[in-house]
Amino acid sequence: MSTQLPSHPSAAKHCAPAERPASPSFWLLVGTTSLAFVTSQLDVTIVNVALPRIGEDFAVDVAGLQWVVDAYTLALAACMLAAGSLGDRYGVRRAFRFGLALFALGSAACGAAQSDLALNLARVLQGVGAAAMLPNSLALLNNALEEAPDRRARALGWWTAAGSVSIAAGPVVGGVLLASVGWRSIFWINVPLSILGLLLSSRLAEAPPYKNRERLDVLGQVSSSVALVAITGAVIQWRRLGPEHPVVWGGLALGILFGAAFILVERRASAPMLPLELFRIRRFSAAVVFGMIVNFTYYGTLFILTLHFQQSLGYSALATGLAFLPLTAGFFFSNVASGRLVVAFGARVPMMLGAAIDLAGFGLLARIDAAAPYPQFFIPFLLIPAGMGLAVPAMTSTVLAAVPRARAATASAVLNTARQAAGALGVACFGALAHGGPGPVARTLGAVVAASIVLLAIAIATAALITPGLRQSPRG
């Protein structure tokens, strides 16, 4: 593995070429960066099973405790762009380690919380820490393996697989901890994991930052955070309050207003947090749009299927969780295989193939009767995540390969923010269609599947715009 900084005009502009320290071993790098992904994603789902118990302790109903989940989601969405930009500016390893430390502090505060308000504030702290970890973990991986794109593709496959498994394992791990130790343990477990990440990350090399440190894009960071909080908050409240509620339409209007202000600020800033020229790179823009479509269809449909199993078919919460276990297997094996396909064929082929397999899974879902027994869902539940698992690491490789190393953390933050927002929007849009009980949920499933098939066909066409191959020089 080469240890030299790549030659690139934007890099030379900000720092002189220099020797990088010897790169860490492949598995140390993958293990350390994946640990951050695992803890941040595990915390999204592990909390759900504990909400009733938390509500009992704090005398708050489960609906009121929805903010235990939402506070984390909002902070993560609002801060990721800023965290990626700061990583590029001050060093991705430094930002990554800061995120780990903040996540550990927030987790400890969650475990020690004595009220629902204290818990929600601590969850915000966790979300900010996760926002710093995620984009900078990808940037660390990219920087170390930039000159070995085949190894980078395999590393991204393992990184994605770790996160996918942790999302599926969340309810199981949470249930075990809840039954054996108590709900506070689901937060305390993050502390030793974060400390382990800090110890391991001390062995990772830090590439010199590129951005000009004299100017900080404060207006860009504030306007983007307000826009993301307003839009994400409105989407979260859409199903609960309805589109006519002032919180919903007011949040959307505020988000659009500050989003427009953010674009105006970034166009005029001398050192923008989000260089808009990134979106002129066709590979970058196509990959981001592709990722948004995949997340929109998957998370929106998964939400409807959860309602369908419980409300229409009468499954218990545990039985519903077990019903989704095939998703885990489909994700893991295809994530790992994706890296090899990227090396052999470039990123476009696994993206198009993955989206086609995903679409085929939805096609089989479309042929299933609403009252069908579970075995008929089994094959679609393997195909849908298998397709996503092939496509997502290739999509991430495309984003990282499309930009210079100076923009790696920012590019990663854009991708992750866009995908998270699309997933939340999918849940809100599809969930709004299903409002009204078992009958409407069963009828909605067909419409949701049909919409997903159309969107995935668009995703295949979008992936076709990506130039074949992986070994292309980044464009600034």
Secondary structure, 3 states (H helix, E strand, C coil): CCCECCCCHHHHHHCCCCECCCCCCHHHHHHHHHHHHHHHHHHHHCCHHHHHHHHHHHCCCCCCCHHHHHHHHHHHHHHHHHHHHHHHHHCHHHHHHHHHHHHHHHHHHHHHCCCHHHHHHHHHHHHHHHHHHHHHHHHHHHHHHCCCHHHHHHHHHHHHHHHHHHHHHHHHHHHHHHHHCCCCHHHHCHHHHHHHHHHHHCCCCCCCCCCCCCCCCHHHHHHHHHHHHHHHHHHHHHHHHCCCCHHHHHHHHHHHHHHHHHHHHHHHCCCCCCCHHHHHCHHHHHHHHHHHHHHHHHHHHHHHHHHHHHHHCCCCHHHHHHHCHHHHHHHHHHHHHHHHHHHHHCCHHHHHHHHHHHHHHHHHHHCCCCCCCCHHHHHHHHHHHHHHHHHHHHHHHHHHHHCCHHHHHHHHHHHHHHHHHHHHHHHHHHHHHCCCCHHHHHHHHHHHHHHHHHHHHHHHHHHCCCCCCCCCCCCC
